[in-house]
Amino acid sequence: MKNVLLLVVGLVGLIELLVPSWMVRLFTRVAYRDADDAEPREWFHVAARLEGAVLVTVALVGLFRSARGSGAHGDTSNESADEAS
């Protein structure tokens, strides 16, 4: 389940990174009753692209750690210490 969530976050981040204006328009329509009157500032698309990059990075790091098995359930350092004693 965690991997699916990370994948969804990564895909949303990738879309936001590649086409930030489309995502800003989408979220504006969802958030406001009259989205035609809402106009984002010039820097907002850059901030959306930066947010997309952060989301993609977080998703990739999480998926990489999950694949390596270094999560709370995959950590075997305590098991090998118990076997040695």
ABEGO torsion letter per residue (X at the ends): XAAAAAAAAAAAAAAAAABAAAAAAAAAAAABABAAABBBBAAAAAAAAAAAAAAAAAAAAAAAAAAAGABAAABAAAAAAAAAX
